[in-house]
Amino acid sequence: MRYVLLLYGNEKLDENVTPEQWQATIEAHNAWTQEAIDRGMKPSGDALQPVATAKTARFEDTKHTLTTDGPFAETKEQLGGFYIIDCDTEADALEMAAKLPMLTGSVEVRPVIEF
């Protein structure tokens, strides 16, 4: 089953990260990705542009009613990126989520509906 791992963090904290810290973070994510590849989880994913670039389309009764700037909810943490991995069990997905190199924030683990 495929799982999406949604990475949430506080974008304000990123403003103080040094180039060396960014490089270390990238290397840690590359190592995480390699483990997922080695375990046959076929990882994919990307980092997202800052939340200020987001737009939200709202719907009511299946009709588009409004497009607004920003994320859909007020929150201290913003969705910063995601991975999709193919795991045998939810426990495997949770194990990999716990290994993500996150300085702060959270990782939401959610099964993907297979159509």
Secondary structure by P-SEA (a helix, b strand, c coil): cbbbbbbbbcccccccccaaaaaaaaaaaaaaaaaaaaaccbbbbbbbcccccbbbbbbccccccccccccccccccccccbbbbbbccaaaaaaaaaaccccbbbbbbbbbbcc
